[in-house]
């Protein structure tokens, strides 16, 4: 549970990468998400891929809500901002919400 936070607001975190057809690449995101969850106070942390693999942003959003989140924060896991960061991920997140 998030320490010192308003307990009426439960935050889910989605960490989203591009996604790959290579399962080894997608597994790297899952490993990072596990480390992030262990290193932070967030109870709800889900991986997502923008395209090419599951879980999608919509799937991860649904998982957060089912786990009790009433606020979802999406964190792009990209080296630098670009079209996916600035347009595609916000659009997919809005559709999921």
N, C-alpha and C positions, 0 to 999 in steps of 0.2 A: 504494500500500500504506500502511496506517496505521502511521505512525512511532511507535516506542517501545511498541508494543502486543504482546501475546502473539500470535505468528503462528499458533498452533494455533486461535485463535478469530478467525474471519473474519466480520465484521459486515456484514449487508446492511441498508440503510435504505430504508423505504418511507414516502414522504410522501403522505398521503391527504387529499383534499378531498371535498366532497359529491358532485361530479359534476353535469353539466348536459347538457341536450339540445342546447345550443349548442356547436358545435365550437370556436368562438373562445374560449369560457370554459375549456374543457378544455385548449386549447393554452396558456393562461396558466399552468396548473400544470406542464405539460411544460417551459416556459421557466424557471420557478422552479426546478424539479428540476435542470435543466442547470446553472444558476448555483450551486446548492447543491453539486452534485458537483464543480464546478470550484474552489469556495472551501474545500472540506474535504478531509480525507485519506481519505475513504471511497471505496473502489474500486467498491462496489456500491451504487447509489442508483437506486430505481425509483419512478415515479409510480403512484398508484392513485386510483380514484374509488370512494367508498362505494356509489354507486348511479347509475343512468341512463347510464353510459358505461363503456367499457373503456379501460384495463385495470382490472379489479376488484382488490380486496385479495388474493383467492386467486390471480389471475394474476400479480400483482406478487410475491407470496410464492414462487410456483413459479419465477419468473425469478431471484429472489435465490438460491434453493437451487441452481438449475442453473448459476449463475455462481460457486458455491463457498461461499456463506454457510452457516455452521453456527450462526449467531445472527442473528435478524432483529428490528430495532427499528422500530416503527411510530410515525410522528409525525403527529398530526392537524394539518391546515392549515386551521384555522378561527379566526375572530376571538375567540370566547369558548367556554368549555365549555358543553355541553348534553347532551341525550339521545344524540345521535350520538357525541359524544366519550366519554361515560361508559358507554354501554351498547352501542350498535350496533357501533362500531369494535372494541372488545375482543371482542365475540361473533364478528364476522366474522373477526378475526385468529385466534382460538382454533380456529375451524372450518378455516381455511386451514392452520394448523400441524398 
